[in-house]
Amino acid sequence: MPKKIPFSVALIMKNEGENLREFLKSIEFASQTGVVDSGSTDDTVHVASQFGCDVFIEPWQGFGPQKQSAIDKCRYPRVLVLDADERIPAEKTSVIKNIILNPSNTAAGYSFPRKNYSQGHWIKHMGWWPDRIVRLFRKDLATPDRVHESIVVNGPVEPLNVPIEHYTESHFSKILNKINQCSTLGAQEAFEKGQKSSIWSAFFRPLLTFIQNYFLRLGFLDGVPVLTLAINDSINKFFKYAKLYELHQKGKSSD
């Protein structure tokens, strides 16, 4: 067993048994791994318990509130938030250990470049590399974004050159479920901000998104995997703005 370092890993999960073992092996050097499960029906909870995680079962509240719940259960002032399909490469753990153990490292948060793996290929274009994200932060200075699953840090964020590896979902049924969730949350957030949409907007925005991702950002150089990703992103955009239009129509009918 690797030497434990005094920081927490926070994870939200549901039916992640397929990913969880490799994920937990990659962060075994953390003193605590706190996971919030929202009703898994596979062996997710059993695997997490086997690895010594602090497991909490809670109903699904949405991405932001669920991640906040996981963060609140962390015992250490430094928290690393990850998803079950992400990995910290073994040769890169020394950088995280140095941040935790060196008192001179006082940044509120740290961002990582993320390498995305989809359908047998590392994605190098479409804006998916370096795909920089904040994952390590001081617990008292950070909150999760409600929709985008990102972390908002109140203070300076230091960029690291340690890549997180992300093995993206390849099962289309699960991708469609996530598109439905994300587009609903995105539409609700836009509606609350006073943004509007139309049928034409719902049609043209996905088209422009596809052109940007697949052509302007050179996604076509990554072949079929990026074609699939670009289409998924466009579908998400369509449903977000179609749902936003629907929310405004409902608002008009109730006046």
Phi and psi in degrees as GROMACS dihedral restraints (atoms count N, CA, C in turn):
[ dihedral_restraints ]
;  ai    aj    ak    al  type     phi  dphi    fc
    3     4     5     6     1   -69.9    20    10
    4     5     6     7     1   156.4    20    10
    6     7     8     9     1   -65.3    20    10
    7     8     9    10     1   133.8    20    10
    9    10    11    12     1   -79.2    20    10
   10    11    12    13     1   138.4    20    10
   12    13    14    15     1  -110.8    20    10
   13    14    15    16     1   138.1    20    10
   15    16    17    18     1   -74.2    20    10
   16    17    18    19     1    77.9    20    10
   18    19    20    21     1  -152.0    20    10
   19    20    21    22     1   166.6    20    10
   21    22    23    24     1  -112.0    20    10
   22    23    24    25     1   147.8    20    10
   24    25    26    27     1  -109.8    20    10
   25    26    27    28     1   131.6    20    10
   27    28    29    30     1  -114.2    20    10
   28    29    30    31     1   136.9    20    10
   30    31    32    33     1  -146.0    20    10
   31    32    33    34     1   135.5    20    10
   33    34    35    36     1  -107.8    20    10
   34    35    36    37     1   146.5    20    10
   36    37    38    39     1  -156.6    20    10
   37    38    39    40     1   157.4    20    10
   39    40    41    42     1  -159.3    20    10
   40    41    42    43     1   123.4    20    10
   42    43    44    45     1    51.9    20    10
   43    44    45    46     1    52.9    20    10
   45    46    47    48     1  -108.0    20    10
   46    47    48    49     1    21.2    20    10
   48    49    50    51     1   -55.4    20    10
   49    50    51    52     1   -32.9    20    10
   51    52    53    54     1   -66.4    20    10
   52    53    54    55     1   -32.2    20    10
   54    55    56    57     1  -100.1    20    10
   55    56    57    58     1   -23.4    20    10
   57    58    59    60     1   -65.3    20    10
   58    59    60    61     1   -39.6    20    10
   60    61    62    63     1   -60.9    20    10
   61    62    63    64     1   -48.3    20    10
   63    64    65    66     1   -66.4    20    10
   64    65    66    67     1   -37.0    20    10
   66    67    68    69     1   -60.3    20    10
   67    68    69    70     1   -50.1    20    10
   69    70    71    72     1   -67.2    20    10
   70    71    72    73     1   -32.9    20    10
   72    73    74    75     1   -62.9    20    10
   73    74    75    76     1   -33.6    20    10
   75    76    77    78     1   -76.0    20    10
   76    77    78    79     1   -14.8    20    10
   78    79    80    81     1  -124.2    20    10
   79    80    81    82     1    28.0    20    10
   81    82    83    84     1   -64.7    20    10
   82    83    84    85     1   -15.4    20    10
   84    85    86    87     1   -81.1    20    10
   85    86    87    88     1    -3.3    20    10
   87    88    89    90     1   -80.7    20    10
   88    89    90    91     1   139.5    20    10
   90    91    92    93     1   -68.7    20    10
   91    92    93    94     1   -30.9    20    10
   93    94    95    96     1  -139.1    20    10
   94    95    96    97     1   137.1    20    10
   96    97    98    99     1  -122.8    20    10
   97    98    99   100     1   113.1    20    10
   99   100   101   102     1  -104.7    20    10
  100   101   102   103     1   124.6    20    10
  102   103   104   105     1  -123.1    20    10
  103   104   105   106     1   137.7    20    10
  105   106   107   108     1  -111.9    20    10
  106   107   108   109     1   115.2    20    10
  108   109   110   111     1  -101.2    20    10
  109   110   111   112     1   138.0    20    10
  111   112   113   114     1  -108.9    20    10
  112   113   114   115     1    34.9    20    10
  114   115   116   117     1   106.7    20    10
  115   116   117   118     1    46.3    20    10
  117   118   119   120     1   -63.8    20    10
  118   119   120   121     1   144.2    20    10
  120   121   122   123     1  -112.6    20    10
  121   122   123   124     1     1.0    20    10
  123   124   125   126     1  -102.9    20    10
  124   125   126   127     1  -153.6    20    10
  126   127   128   129     1   -92.4    20    10
  127   128   129   130     1    19.4    20    10
  129   130   131   132     1   -54.1    20    10
  130   131   132   133     1   -53.4    20    10
  132   133   134   135     1   -64.3    20    10
  133   134   135   136     1   -38.9    20    10
  135   136   137   138     1   -62.7    20    10
  136   137   138   139     1   -44.8    20    10
  138   139   140   141     1   -63.7    20    10
  139   140   141   142     1   -45.1    20    10
  141   142   143   144     1   -60.0    20    10
  142   143   144   145     1   -40.8    20    10
  144   145   146   147     1   -66.9    20    10
  145   146   147   148     1   -39.3    20    10
  147   148   149   150     1   -59.1    20    10
  148   149   150   151     1   -36.0    20    10
  150   151   152   153     1   -85.1    20    10
  151   152   153   154     1     4.1    20    10
  153   154   155   156     1    80.8    20    10
  154   155   156   157     1    20.9    20    10
  156   157   158   159     1   -73.1    20    10
  157   158   159   160     1   154.0    20    10
  159   160   161   162     1   -84.7    20    10
  160   161   162   163     1   111.6    20    10
  162   163   164   165     1  -107.0    20    10
  163   164   165   166     1   131.3    20    10
  165   166   167   168     1  -127.1    20    10
  166   167   168   169     1   132.6    20    10
  168   169   170   171     1  -102.7    20    10
  169   170   171   172     1   119.1    20    10
  171   172   173   174     1  -141.0    20    10
  172   173   174   175     1   147.2    20    10
  174   175   176   177     1   -65.7    20    10
  175   176   177   178     1   153.5    20    10
  177   178   179   180     1   -65.7    20    10
  178   179   180   181     1   129.0    20    10
  180   181   182   183     1  -114.8    20    10
  181   182   183   184     1    -3.9    20    10
  183   184   185   186     1   109.3    20    10
  184   185   186   187     1   156.6    20    10
  186   187   188   189     1   -57.0    20    10
  187   188   189   190     1   -52.5    20    10
  189   190   191   192     1   -61.9    20    10
  190   191   192   193     1   -56.5    20    10
  192   193   194   195     1   -59.0    20    10
  193   194   195   196     1   -35.9    20    10
  195   196   197   198     1   -67.6    20    10
  196   197   198   199     1   -42.4    20    10
  198   199   200   201     1   -67.7    20    10
  199   200   201   202     1   -36.6    20    10
  201   202   203   204     1   -62.5    20    10
  202   203   204   205     1   -38.2    20    10
  204   205   206   207     1   -62.2    20    10
  205   206   207   208     1   -42.1    20    10
  207   208   209   210     1   -65.0    20    10
  208   209   210   211     1   -40.9    20    10
  210   211   212   213     1   -64.7    20    10
  211   212   213   214     1   -41.2    20    10
  213   214   215   216     1   -60.3    20    10
  214   215   216   217     1   -26.0    20    10
  216   217   218   219     1   -88.4    20    10
  217   218   219   220     1    -0.2    20    10
  219   220   221   222     1   -77.4    20    10
  220   221   222   223     1   139.0    20    10
  222   223   224   225     1   -91.7    20    10
  223   224   225   226     1   -14.9    20    10
  225   226   227   228     1  -109.2    20    10
  226   227   228   229     1   152.4    20    10
  228   229   230   231     1   -67.3    20    10
  229   230   231   232     1   -24.8    20    10
  231   232   233   234     1  -102.3    20    10
  232   233   234   235     1   132.1    20    10
  234   235   236   237     1  -128.1    20    10
  235   236   237   238     1   136.1    20    10
  237   238   239   240     1  -111.4    20    10
  238   239   240   241     1   113.8    20    10
  240   241   242   243     1   -96.1    20    10
  241   242   243   244     1   127.7    20    10
  243   244   245   246     1  -137.3    20    10
  244   245   246   247     1   166.4    20    10
  246   247   248   249     1  -106.4    20    10
  247   248   249   250     1   158.8    20    10
  249   250   251   252     1   -66.2    20    10
  250   251   252   253     1   -18.9    20    10
  252   253   254   255     1   -95.3    20    10
  253   254   255   256     1    14.8    20    10
  255   256   257   258     1  -109.2    20    10
  256   257   258   259     1   157.3    20    10
  258   259   260   261     1  -139.3    20    10
  259   260   261   262     1   145.9    20    10
  261   262   263   264     1   -99.4    20    10
  262   263   264   265     1   111.4    20    10
  264   265   266   267     1   -57.7    20    10
  265   266   267   268     1   138.9    20    10
  267   268   269   270     1   -55.4    20    10
  268   269   270   271     1   -38.0    20    10
  270   271   272   273     1   -74.7    20    10
  271   272   273   274     1    -6.4    20    10
  273   274   275   276     1  -104.7    20    10
  274   275   276   277     1    -5.4    20    10
  276   277   278   279     1   -64.3    20    10
  277   278   279   280     1   -24.8    20    10
  279   280   281   282     1   -62.0    20    10
  280   281   282   283     1   -31.3    20    10
  282   283   284   285     1   -66.4    20    10
  283   284   285   286     1   -44.5    20    10
  285   286   287   288     1   -66.1    20    10
  286   287   288   289     1   -41.4    20    10
  288   289   290   291     1   -59.6    20    10
  289   290   291   292     1   -40.9    20    10
  291   292   293   294     1   -64.1    20    10
  292   293   294   295     1   -39.5    20    10
  294   295   296   297     1   -62.9    20    10
  295   296   297   298     1   -44.0    20    10
  297   298   299   300     1   -69.8    20    10
  298   299   300   301     1   -41.0    20    10
  300   301   302   303     1   -90.0    20    10
  301   302   303   304     1   -15.4    20    10
  303   304   305   306     1   -95.8    20    10
  304   305   306   307     1   113.3    20    10
  306   307   308   309     1   -61.8    20    10
  307   308   309   310     1   -20.1    20    10
  309   310   311   312     1   -75.3    20    10
  310   311   312   313     1   -12.1    20    10
  312   313   314   315     1   -85.5    20    10
  313   314   315   316     1    97.0    20    10
  315   316   317   318     1  -114.8    20    10
  316   317   318   319     1     8.3    20    10
  318   319   320   321     1   -59.6    20    10
  319   320   321   322     1   149.1    20    10
  321   322   323   324     1   -69.4    20    10
  322   323   324   325     1   -31.2    20    10
  324   325   326   327     1  -154.7    20    10
  325   326   327   328     1   167.5    20    10
  327   328   329   330     1  -135.6    20    10
  328   329   330   331     1   134.7    20    10
  330   331   332   333     1  -104.9    20    10
  331   332   333   334     1   149.3    20    10
  333   334   335   336     1  -122.2    20    10
  334   335   336   337     1   143.5    20    10
  336   337   338   339     1   -75.1    20    10
  337   338   339   340     1   146.7    20    10
  339   340   341   342     1  -121.2    20    10
  340   341   342   343     1   127.2    20    10
  342   343   344   345     1   -92.3    20    10
  343   344   345   346     1   122.6    20    10
  345   346   347   348     1  -102.8    20    10
  346   347   348   349     1   128.6    20    10
  348   349   350   351     1  -112.9    20    10
  349   350   351   352     1   123.1    20    10
  351   352   353   354     1  -141.1    20    10
  352   353   354   355     1   129.8    20    10
  354   355   356   357     1    49.9    20    10
  355   356   357   358     1    43.4    20    10
  357   358   359   360     1    86.5    20    10
  358   359   360   361     1     8.6    20    10
  360   361   362   363     1  -138.5    20    10
  361   362   363   364     1   145.4    20    10
  363   364   365   366     1   -78.8    20    10
  364   365   366   367     1   130.2    20    10
  366   367   368   369     1   -87.9    20    10
  367   368   369   370     1   120.4    20    10
  369   370   371   372     1  -107.8    20    10
  370   371   372   373     1   -10.3    20    10
  372   373   374   375     1  -127.4    20    10
  373   374   375   376     1  -161.5    20    10
  375   376   377   378     1    64.2    20    10
  376   377   378   379     1    17.5    20    10
  378   379   380   381     1    77.8    20    10
  379   380   381   382     1    11.4    20    10
  381   382   383   384     1   -93.8    20    10
  382   383   384   385     1     1.9    20    10
  384   385   386   387     1  -139.6    20    10
  385   386   387   388     1   126.1    20    10
  387   388   389   390     1   -87.9    20    10
  388   389   390   391     1    -1.5    20    10
  390   391   392   393     1    48.2    20    10
  391   392   393   394     1    57.8    20    10
  393   394   395   396     1   -72.5    20    10
  394   395   396   397     1   132.9    20    10
  396   397   398   399     1  -139.5    20    10
  397   398   399   400     1   149.4    20    10
  399   400   401   402     1   -87.1    20    10
  400   401   402   403     1   126.6    20    10
  402   403   404   405     1  -131.1    20    10
  403   404   405   406     1   -30.3    20    10
  405   406   407   408     1  -110.5    20    10
  406   407   408   409     1   132.5    20    10
  408   409   410   411     1  -162.2    20    10
  409   410   411   412     1   166.4    20    10
  411   412   413   414     1   -77.1    20    10
  412   413   414   415     1   130.6    20    10
  414   415   416   417     1   -58.5    20    10
  415   416   417   418     1   -35.3    20    10
  417   418   419   420     1   -81.9    20    10
  418   419   420   421     1    -3.0    20    10
  420   421   422   423     1  -122.5    20    10
  421   422   423   424     1    17.7    20    10
  423   424   425   426     1  -141.4    20    10
  424   425   426   427     1   148.1    20    10
  426   427   428   429     1  -140.5    20    10
  427   428   429   430     1   146.1    20    10
  429   430   431   432     1   -77.6    20    10
  430   431   432   433     1   143.6    20    10
  432   433   434   435     1   -69.3    20    10
  433   434   435   436     1   142.5    20    10
  435   436   437   438     1   -67.5    20    10
  436   437   438   439     1   -34.8    20    10
  438   439   440   441     1  -104.2    20    10
  439   440   441   442     1   -48.5    20    10
  441   442   443   444     1   -90.5    20    10
  442   443   444   445     1     1.6    20    10
  444   445   446   447     1    66.9    20    10
  445   446   447   448     1     6.6    20    10
  447   448   449   450     1   -82.8    20    10
  448   449   450   451     1   166.6    20    10
  450   451   452   453     1  -107.7    20    10
  451   452   453   454     1   127.9    20    10
  453   454   455   456     1   -98.6    20    10
  454   455   456   457     1   119.9    20    10
  456   457   458   459     1  -109.7    20    10
  457   458   459   460     1   132.2    20    10
  459   460   461   462     1   -93.3    20    10
  460   461   462   463     1    82.0    20    10
  462   463   464   465     1   150.9    20    10
  463   464   465   466     1   179.9    20    10
  465   466   467   468     1   -66.6    20    10
  466   467   468   469     1   138.9    20    10
  468   469   470   471     1  -114.5    20    10
  469   470   471   472     1   125.2    20    10
  471   472   473   474     1   -99.2    20    10
  472   473   474   475     1   127.6    20    10
  474   475   476   477     1   -77.9    20    10
  475   476   477   478     1   135.5    20    10
  477   478   479   480     1  -109.2    20    10
  478   479   480   481     1   159.9    20    10
  480   481   482   483     1  -104.8    20    10
  481   482   483   484     1    19.8    20    10
  483   484   485   486     1   -92.3    20    10
  484   485   486   487     1   112.5    20    10
  486   487   488   489     1   -79.5    20    10
  487   488   489   490     1   137.0    20    10
  489   490   491   492     1   -88.6    20    10
  490   491   492   493     1   139.3    20    10
  492   493   494   495     1   -97.3    20    10
  493   494   495   496     1   129.9    20    10
  495   496   497   498     1  -121.7    20    10
  496   497   498   499     1   116.9    20    10
  498   499   500   501     1   -99.8    20    10
  499   500   501   502     1    95.2    20    10
  501   502   503   504     1   -66.7    20    10
  502   503   504   505     1   155.4    20    10
  504   505   506   507     1   -62.0    20    10
  505   506   507   508     1   133.1    20    10
  507   508   509   510     1  -115.8    20    10
  508   509   510   511     1    -3.6    20    10
  510   511   512   513     1   -87.7    20    10
  511   512   513   514     1   118.1    20    10
  513   514   515   516     1   -64.3    20    10
  514   515   516   517     1   -31.9    20    10
  516   517   518   519     1   -63.4    20    10
  517   518   519   520     1   -39.6    20    10
  519   520   521   522     1   -72.0    20    10
  520   521   522   523     1   -36.2    20    10
  522   523   524   525     1   -61.3    20    10
  523   524   525   526     1   -43.2    20    10
  525   526   527   528     1   -64.6    20    10
  526   527   528   529     1   -38.4    20    10
  528   529   530   531     1   -62.3    20    10
  529   530   531   532     1   -41.4    20    10
  531   532   533   534     1   -69.0    20    10
  532   533   534   535     1   -39.0    20    10
  534   535   536   537     1   -58.9    20    10
  535   536   537   538     1   -42.3    20    10
  537   538   539   540     1   -62.3    20    10
  538   539   540   541     1   -44.2    20    10
  540   541   542   543     1   -64.0    20    10
  541   542   543   544     1   -50.1    20    10
  543   544   545   546     1   -67.3    20    10
  544   545   546   547     1   -39.5    20    10
  546   547   548   549     1   -67.8    20    10
  547   548   549   550     1   -35.4    20    10
  549   550   551   552     1   -65.0    20    10
  550   551   552   553     1   -47.0    20    10
  552   553   554   555     1   -64.9    20    10
  553   554   555   556     1   -41.6    20    10
  555   556   557   558     1   -63.3    20    10
  556   557   558   559     1   -41.3    20    10
  558   559   560   561     1   -65.0    20    10
  559   560   561   562     1   -41.2    20    10
  561   562   563   564     1   -65.2    20    10
  562   563   564   565     1   -41.7    20    10
  564   565   566   567     1   -63.9    20    10
  565   566   567   568     1   -44.6    20    10
  567   568   569   570     1   -63.6    20    10
  568   569   570   571     1   -40.2    20    10
  570   571   572   573     1   -61.7    20    10
  571   572   573   574     1   -43.9    20    10
  573   574   575   576     1   -65.7    20    10
  574   575   576   577     1   -26.3    20    10
  576   577   578   579     1   -85.5    20    10
  577   578   579   580     1    -0.6    20    10
  579   580   581   582     1    85.4    20    10
  580   581   582   583     1     9.6    20    10
  582   583   584   585     1   -74.1    20    10
  583   584   585   586     1   152.3    20    10
  585   586   587   588     1  -124.0    20    10
  586   587   588   589     1   163.6    20    10
  588   589   590   591     1  -144.4    20    10
  589   590   591   592     1   169.5    20    10
  591   592   593   594     1  -143.9    20    10
  592   593   594   595     1   172.3    20    10
  594   595   596   597     1   -61.0    20    10
  595   596   597   598     1   -40.1    20    10
  597   598   599   600     1   -66.1    20    10
  598   599   600   601     1   -39.5    20    10
  600   601   602   603     1   -63.0    20    10
  601   602   603   604     1   -41.7    20    10
  603   604   605   606     1   -65.2    20    10
  604   605   606   607     1   -24.7    20    10
  606   607   608   609     1   -84.8    20    10
  607   608   609   610     1   -46.7    20    10
  609   610   611   612     1   -79.8    20    10
  610   611   612   613     1   -33.1    20    10
  612   613   614   615     1   -60.7    20    10
  613   614   615   616     1   -45.6    20    10
  615   616   617   618     1   -61.2    20    10
  616   617   618   619     1   -38.0    20    10
  618   619   620   621     1   -62.8    20    10
  619   620   621   622     1   -45.9    20    10
  621   622   623   624     1   -64.9    20    10
  622   623   624   625     1   -37.4    20    10
  624   625   626   627     1   -62.0    20    10
  625   626   627   628     1   -43.0    20    10
  627   628   629   630     1   -64.2    20    10
  628   629   630   631     1   -44.8    20    10
  630   631   632   633     1   -60.6    20    10
  631   632   633   634     1   -43.1    20    10
  633   634   635   636     1   -63.8    20    10
  634   635   636   637     1   -48.8    20    10
  636   637   638   639     1   -70.3    20    10
  637   638   639   640     1   -45.2    20    10
  639   640   641   642     1   -84.7    20    10
  640   641   642   643     1   -32.1    20    10
  642   643   644   645     1  -108.8    20    10
  643   644   645   646     1   -58.6    20    10
  645   646   647   648     1   -65.5    20    10
  646   647   648   649     1   -35.3    20    10
  648   649   650   651     1   -94.3    20    10
  649   650   651   652     1    13.2    20    10
  651   652   653   654     1    62.2    20    10
  652   653   654   655     1    28.5    20    10
  654   655   656   657     1   -59.7    20    10
  655   656   657   658     1   -30.0    20    10
  657   658   659   660     1   -59.7    20    10
  658   659   660   661     1   -20.3    20    10
  660   661   662   663     1   -69.6    20    10
  661   662   663   664     1   -18.3    20    10
  663   664   665   666     1   -94.1    20    10
  664   665   666   667     1     3.2    20    10
  666   667   668   669     1    74.0    20    10
  667   668   669   670     1  -149.5    20    10
  669   670   671   672     1   -59.7    20    10
  670   671   672   673     1   -41.1    20    10
  672   673   674   675     1   -55.7    20    10
  673   674   675   676     1   -41.5    20    10
  675   676   677   678     1   -73.9    20    10
  676   677   678   679     1   -30.5    20    10
  678   679   680   681     1   -58.3    20    10
  679   680   681   682     1   -45.2    20    10
  681   682   683   684     1   -62.4    20    10
  682   683   684   685     1   -44.9    20    10
  684   685   686   687     1   -63.9    20    10
  685   686   687   688     1   -41.1    20    10
  687   688   689   690     1   -64.5    20    10
  688   689   690   691     1   -39.9    20    10
  690   691   692   693     1   -65.5    20    10
  691   692   693   694     1   -43.2    20    10
  693   694   695   696     1   -59.8    20    10
  694   695   696   697     1   -43.3    20    10
  696   697   698   699     1   -62.9    20    10
  697   698   699   700     1   -40.1    20    10
  699   700   701   702     1   -66.2    20    10
  700   701   702   703     1   -40.9    20    10
  702   703   704   705     1   -61.8    20    10
  703   704   705   706     1   -42.0    20    10
  705   706   707   708     1   -59.4    20    10
  706   707   708   709     1   -43.8    20    10
  708   709   710   711     1   -62.5    20    10
  709   710   711   712     1   -42.2    20    10
  711   712   713   714     1   -59.0    20    10
  712   713   714   715     1   -49.6    20    10
  714   715   716   717     1   -69.4    20    10
  715   716   717   718     1   -32.8    20    10
  717   718   719   720     1   -59.8    20    10
  718   719   720   721     1   -49.5    20    10
  720   721   722   723     1   -79.4    20    10
  721   722   723   724     1   -26.9    20    10
  723   724   725   726     1   -67.3    20    10
  724   725   726   727     1   -40.7    20    10
  726   727   728   729     1   -69.6    20    10
  727   728   729   730     1   -35.2    20    10
  729   730   731   732     1   -62.9    20    10
  730   731   732   733     1   -43.5    20    10
  732   733   734   735     1   -59.7    20    10
  733   734   735   736     1   -42.7    20    10
  735   736   737   738     1   -62.5    20    10
  736   737   738   739     1   -40.3    20    10
  738   739   740   741     1   -61.9    20    10
  739   740   741   742     1   -41.1    20    10
  741   742   743   744     1   -68.8    20    10
  742   743   744   745     1   -36.6    20    10
  744   745   746   747     1   -66.0    20    10
  745   746   747   748     1   -38.9    20    10
  747   748   749   750     1   -64.8    20    10
  748   749   750   751     1   -38.5    20    10
  750   751   752   753     1   -63.1    20    10
  751   752   753   754     1   -38.8    20    10
  753   754   755   756     1   -67.1    20    10
  754   755   756   757     1   -40.1    20    10
  756   757   758   759     1   -70.2    20    10
  757   758   759   760     1   -23.4    20    10
  759   760   761   762     1   -89.2    20    10
  760   761   762   763     1    -9.1    20    10
